[in-house]
C-alpha cells in the first residue's frame, strides 16, 4: 500500500493534496457483506470495541439477526459441513 501511495504521490499533485487533506476516521460499526461460494451473500453487523488497557487491541463482534436470510444461509452451511464430516 505504501509503495502505491508513494507512486501516486510522485505522479500527481492532486493526489498528494487529497491524500494529505483527507480526514480518515476509523469505522467502528456497520455491515460487512461476503459472498460464500456455497450459500451466497452473507451480511453481518459488526461493532468494534477498543480495549481500555491496550488501545492496539480491538474486540470485533459480528452479529446476524435471527430469522434473517444470512441466518438461514449460515444454518444451511452448518448442515452442509456437518454432512461433509459424517462420511
SVG drawing of the C-alpha trace seen along z (x, -y; Angstrom):
<svg xmlns="http://www.w3.org/2000/svg" viewBox="-37 -20 45 62">
<polyline fill="none" stroke="black" stroke-width="0.4" points="0.0,0.0 2.8,-2.4 4.5,-1.9 1.3,-2.6 0.7,-5.8 4.3,-6.8 3.9,-6.2 0.7,-8.1 2.1,-10.9 5.1,-11.2 2.9,-11.4 0.0,-13.6 -0.1,-16.9 -3.9,-16.4 -3.3,-13.0 -0.7,-14.5 -3.1,-17.2 -6.1,-15.0 -4.1,-12.3 -2.7,-14.9 -6.0,-16.6 -8.3,-13.6 -9.5,-13.1 -9.7,-9.3 -11.8,-8.1 -11.9,-4.6 -15.2,-2.9 -16.3,-1.1 -19.6,0.3 -21.6,1.2 -22.3,4.0 -19.9,6.4 -21.1,8.3 -19.4,11.5 -20.2,13.9 -19.7,17.6 -19.3,19.9 -21.8,22.5 -24.5,20.4 -24.3,16.9 -24.4,13.5 -23.9,13.2 -24.5,9.9 -23.0,9.4 -23.5,6.5 -20.4,5.6 -19.2,3.5 -15.6,2.8 -14.6,2.1 -11.2,0.8 -9.8,2.4 -9.2,-0.2 -5.9,1.3 -4.4,1.7 -5.6,-0.6 -3.7,1.6 -6.1,4.5 -9.7,4.5 -12.6,6.8 -14.9,7.1 -18.3,8.7 -20.2,9.9 -23.9,10.4 -26.7,11.9 -30.3,11.2 -32.4,14.3 -34.6,15.3 -32.6,13.2 -31.5,14.6 -28.0,14.7 -29.0,16.7 -30.8,19.2 -27.7,19.4 -25.4,19.9 -27.6,22.7 -27.5,24.3 -23.7,24.0 -23.5,25.7 -25.7,28.6 -23.6,29.0 -20.4,29.0 -21.9,31.5 -22.9,33.8 -19.4,33.5 -17.8,34.6 -20.1,37.6 -18.6,39.6"/>
</svg>
